[in-house]
Amino acid sequence: MHGWLEQARDRLAAEAGADVSELGLSPEETDRLLELARVAAHESGERTNAPLLCYLIGRAQGTADLDELARAVRRLS
């Protein structure tokens, strides 16, 4: 993770009372989320959909894994 993003993760974890390890992103997760953000921006025609989609994925990740969610988003395309 990029240094700025690590600092943001640490502050968010502190604010939420969460373990920092719960908010970490592996290189694979980072790549997948960036790809899904790209899909959201390009397929919808609205760049603002990219961060919103990533937020929705984060909210849904408690009930499904990232691969399943990625497949669901790709089926929209």
C-alpha positions in Angstrom: 0.0 0.0 0.0 1.1 3.5 -0.7 2.3 5.5 2.3 -0.6 8.0 2.2 -3.1 5.2 2.0 -1.5 3.4 4.9 -1.8 6.6 7.0 -5.5 6.9 6.0 -6.1 3.2 6.9 -4.5 3.7 10.3 -6.6 6.8 11.1 -9.8 5.1 9.9 -9.0 2.0 12.0 -8.4 4.2 15.0 -11.6 6.1 14.5 -13.7 3.0 13.9 -12.0 1.1 16.8 -11.0 -1.6 14.2 -7.8 -3.6 14.0 -5.5 -2.2 11.4 -5.0 -5.6 9.9 -8.7 -5.7 9.0 -8.3 -2.8 6.7 -5.2 -3.8 4.9 -5.1 -4.4 1.1 -3.0 -7.0 -0.5 -1.4 -6.2 -3.9 -3.9 -8.5 -5.5 -6.9 -6.7 -3.8 -5.5 -3.3 -4.8 -5.2 -4.4 -8.4 -8.7 -5.9 -8.4 -10.3 -2.8 -6.8 -8.5 -0.5 -9.3 -9.7 -2.6 -12.2 -13.3 -2.5 -10.9 -13.0 1.3 -10.4 -11.8 1.5 -14.0 -14.8 -0.6 -15.2 -17.2 1.6 -13.2 -15.9 4.8 -14.6 -15.7 3.7 -18.2 -18.8 1.5 -18.5 -21.0 4.0 -16.7 -19.5 7.1 -18.3 -19.3 8.7 -14.9 -15.9 8.8 -13.1 -17.7 9.5 -9.8 -19.1 5.9 -9.9 -15.6 4.5 -9.4 -15.1 5.5 -5.7 -18.8 4.8 -5.0 -18.6 1.3 -6.4 -15.5 0.6 -4.3 -17.4 1.8 -1.3 -20.3 -0.5 -2.1 -17.8 -3.4 -2.6 -16.3 -2.7 0.8 -19.8 -2.7 2.4 -20.7 -5.9 0.7 -17.4 -7.7 1.4 -18.7 -8.9 4.8 -21.1 -11.2 3.0 -19.1 -12.2 -0.1 -15.5 -12.4 -1.1 -13.9 -9.9 -3.4 -13.7 -12.4 -6.4 -17.5 -13.0 -6.2 -18.2 -9.3 -6.0 -15.9 -8.6 -8.9 -17.7 -11.2 -11.0 -21.0 -9.6 -10.2 -19.7 -6.2 -11.3 -18.3 -7.6 -14.5 -21.6 -9.1 -15.4 -23.0 -5.5 -15.6 -20.7 -4.8 -18.5 
